[in-house]
Amino acid sequence: MRIVFIAFVVLCLASCGEKPYTETYMSFDDHTWRADVPLVSKFDVQDTTKFYDFLFTLRHGQDYAYSNLFIFVEVSFPNGRSLIDTLECVLADQSGRWLGNGIGDLVDHRILLNEKRMFPIKGPYELTITQAMRDSELQGVYDVGFSLENTK
């Protein structure tokens, strides 16, 4: 399974052209994303004039029980302050058809969380994504990821 995910990531990166500013991925061997296991991405920003897109990647099985996913996204700034938001990722249409790309039993989603954003302060940032569903153990999730990409 990991080989398929790595192949997917390589294909995504190759098709995008420009390399992401930063990216972080996490796999779940038991296909369960627990609420107490966040995805954490640390990166350093030195240019406060550039614009970036925040992207969340989710890979789940056809047996994933929901048509959406709620996540908490927290950004910690170099000055010690932080912002937290709750976001809904819509994963299926009203008929139940997955909106992502499927390979066999797996469905891959690439979700734009924030578009054309600038960082106000130079220095180290930390972005934390936690699943915020009612189930503390979210079954059917294979991988999650975050990438920060230069806006085109």
PATI-293099 format. One record per residue (C-alpha): residue in three letters; x, y, z. Coordinates in nm, 4 decimals. Layout:
REM residues N
{marba Ala {X Y Z}};
...
END
This chain:
REM residues 152
{marba Met {0.0000 0.0000 0.0000}};
{marba Arg {0.2782 0.2438 0.0836}};
{marba Ile {0.4323 0.1932 -0.2596}};
{marba Val {0.1034 0.2924 -0.4239}};
{marba Phe {0.0842 0.6053 -0.2048}};
{marba Ile {0.4443 0.7009 -0.2827}};
{marba Ala {0.3713 0.6513 -0.6528}};
{marba Phe {0.0651 0.8771 -0.6168}};
{marba Val {0.2706 1.1487 -0.4464}};
{marba Val {0.5397 1.1276 -0.7156}};
{marba Leu {0.2751 1.1556 -0.9885}};
{marba Cys {0.1176 1.4564 -0.8178}};
{marba Leu {0.4518 1.6272 -0.7838}};
{marba Ala {0.5514 1.5505 -1.1409}};
{marba Ser {0.2207 1.6798 -1.2768}};
{marba Cys {0.2385 2.0010 -1.0739}};
{marba Gly {0.5651 2.1157 -1.2273}};
{marba Glu {0.7035 2.3331 -0.9498}};
{marba Lys {0.8109 2.1671 -0.6263}};
{marba Pro {0.6002 2.2572 -0.3184}};
{marba Tyr {0.7559 2.4973 -0.0697}};
{marba Thr {0.7025 2.2321 0.1977}};
{marba Glu {0.5111 1.9074 0.2278}};
{marba Thr {0.4390 1.6565 0.5015}};
{marba Tyr {0.2638 1.3197 0.4789}};
{marba Met {0.1555 1.0641 0.7350}};
{marba Ser {0.0383 0.7054 0.6721}};
{marba Phe {-0.1765 0.4870 0.8957}};
{marba Asp {-0.0876 0.1173 0.8821}};
{marba Asp {-0.4188 0.0224 1.0437}};
{marba His {-0.6141 0.2675 0.8205}};
{marba Thr {-0.7363 0.4579 1.1255}};
{marba Trp {-0.6803 0.8295 1.1879}};
{marba Arg {-0.7102 0.8889 1.5595}};
{marba Ala {-0.8143 1.2307 1.6899}};
{marba Asp {-0.5091 1.2387 1.9182}};
{marba Val {-0.2651 1.1878 1.6271}};
{marba Pro {-0.2251 1.5172 1.4399}};
{marba Leu {-0.0405 1.5824 1.1161}};
{marba Val {0.2282 1.8410 1.1990}};
{marba Ser {0.4225 2.0412 0.9411}};
{marba Lys {0.7062 2.2745 1.0410}};
{marba Phe {0.8520 2.5211 0.7946}};
{marba Asp {1.0467 2.8448 0.7854}};
{marba Val {0.9288 3.1562 0.6003}};
{marba Gln {1.1830 3.4212 0.5007}};
{marba Asp {0.9923 3.6000 0.2215}};
{marba Thr {0.6777 3.7749 0.3464}};
{marba Thr {0.5916 3.9076 -0.0019}};
{marba Lys {0.5173 3.5691 -0.1633}};
{marba Phe {0.1715 3.4148 -0.1908}};
{marba Tyr {0.1063 3.0507 -0.1029}};
{marba Asp {-0.1707 2.7930 -0.1423}};
{marba Phe {-0.2437 2.5561 0.1491}};
{marba Leu {-0.3404 2.2055 0.0296}};
{marba Phe {-0.4633 1.9055 0.2254}};
{marba Thr {-0.4301 1.5544 0.0821}};
{marba Leu {-0.6488 1.2674 0.1957}};
{marba Arg {-0.6412 0.9070 0.0850}};
{marba His {-0.9190 0.6747 0.2000}};
{marba Gly {-1.0778 0.3461 0.1061}};
{marba Gln {-1.4114 0.2961 -0.0658}};
{marba Asp {-1.5385 0.1836 0.2753}};
{marba Tyr {-1.4856 0.5273 0.4341}};
{marba Ala {-1.8166 0.5857 0.6135}};
{marba Tyr {-1.8706 0.9580 0.5517}};
{marba Ser {-1.9179 1.1944 0.2581}};
{marba Asn {-1.7104 1.4612 0.4326}};
{marba Leu {-1.4299 1.5192 0.6809}};
{marba Phe {-1.4038 1.7915 0.9415}};
{marba Ile {-1.0549 1.8994 1.0415}};
{marba Phe {-0.9029 2.1446 1.2875}};
{marba Val {-0.6254 2.3504 1.1290}};
{marba Glu {-0.3963 2.5410 1.3621}};
{marba Val {-0.1185 2.7723 1.2460}};
{marba Ser {0.1398 2.8769 1.5044}};
{marba Phe {0.3342 3.1942 1.4226}};
{marba Pro {0.6970 3.2812 1.5076}};
{marba Asn {0.5761 3.5349 1.7669}};
{marba Gly {0.3978 3.2635 1.9696}};
{marba Arg {0.0460 3.3453 1.8553}};
{marba Ser {-0.1732 3.0949 1.6778}};
{marba Leu {-0.4919 3.0746 1.4756}};
{marba Ile {-0.7225 2.7742 1.4703}};
{marba Asp {-1.0087 2.7024 1.2333}};
{marba Thr {-1.2510 2.4173 1.1724}};
{marba Leu {-1.2895 2.3247 0.8072}};
{marba Glu {-1.5173 2.0833 0.6266}};
{marba Cys {-1.3747 1.8837 0.3373}};
{marba Val {-1.6545 1.7639 0.1078}};
{marba Leu {-1.5528 1.4232 -0.0277}};
{marba Ala {-1.8620 1.3006 -0.2150}};
{marba Asp {-2.1498 1.4487 -0.4082}};
{marba Gln {-2.5135 1.4095 -0.3003}};
{marba Ser {-2.5457 1.0780 -0.4832}};
{marba Gly {-2.2501 0.9381 -0.2877}};
{marba Arg {-1.9981 0.9478 -0.5740}};
{marba Trp {-1.6480 1.0296 -0.4515}};
{marba Leu {-1.5143 1.3625 -0.5749}};
{marba Gly {-1.1503 1.2488 -0.5617}};
{marba Asn {-0.9572 1.0279 -0.8012}};
{marba Gly {-0.9857 0.6541 -0.7492}};
{marba Ile {-0.7366 0.3729 -0.7963}};
{marba Gly {-0.8998 0.0400 -0.7142}};
{marba Asp {-1.0291 0.0568 -0.3576}};
{marba Leu {-0.8520 0.3869 -0.2854}};
{marba Val {-0.9727 0.7436 -0.3331}};
{marba Asp {-0.7319 1.0389 -0.3367}};
{marba His {-0.8417 1.3945 -0.2616}};
{marba Arg {-0.6371 1.7113 -0.3021}};
{marba Ile {-0.8252 1.9886 -0.1212}};
{marba Leu {-0.7434 2.3582 -0.1327}};
{marba Leu {-0.7686 2.4871 0.2254}};
{marba Asn {-0.6501 2.8415 0.1654}};
{marba Glu {-0.5567 3.0236 -0.1528}};
{marba Lys {-0.3108 3.3052 -0.2195}};
{marba Arg {-0.2094 3.3729 0.1409}};
{marba Met {0.0947 3.5619 0.2633}};
{marba Phe {0.2815 3.5091 0.5885}};
{marba Pro {0.3047 3.8309 0.7921}};
{marba Ile {0.6195 3.7462 0.9914}};
{marba Lys {0.9544 3.5905 0.8997}};
{marba Gly {1.0555 3.2825 1.0944}};
{marba Pro {0.9457 2.9305 1.1914}};
{marba Tyr {0.5813 2.8285 1.1536}};
{marba Glu {0.3992 2.5148 1.2564}};
{marba Leu {0.0777 2.3896 1.0987}};
{marba Thr {-0.1202 2.1182 1.2769}};
{marba Ile {-0.4130 1.9299 1.1224}};
{marba Thr {-0.6303 1.7109 1.3448}};
{marba Gln {-0.9350 1.5136 1.2411}};
{marba Ala {-1.2454 1.6646 1.4022}};
{marba Met {-1.5097 1.4026 1.3331}};
{marba Arg {-1.7359 1.2629 1.6059}};
{marba Asp {-1.5520 0.9305 1.5847}};
{marba Ser {-1.2242 0.9605 1.7721}};
{marba Glu {-1.0971 0.6720 1.5584}};
{marba Leu {-1.1749 0.7455 1.1951}};
{marba Gln {-1.1730 0.4160 1.0026}};
{marba Gly {-1.0800 0.3846 0.6360}};
{marba Val {-0.8182 0.6621 0.6232}};
{marba Tyr {-0.4887 0.5474 0.4698}};
{marba Asp {-0.2873 0.8700 0.4460}};
{marba Val {-0.3102 1.2432 0.5071}};
{marba Gly {-0.0806 1.5198 0.3928}};
{marba Phe {-0.0213 1.8916 0.3779}};
{marba Ser {0.1648 2.0933 0.1189}};
{marba Leu {0.2389 2.4609 0.0953}};
{marba Glu {0.2801 2.5663 -0.2665}};
{marba Asn {0.3869 2.8886 -0.4311}};
{marba Thr {0.0835 3.0533 -0.5905}};
{marba Lys {0.1062 3.0715 -0.9670}};
END
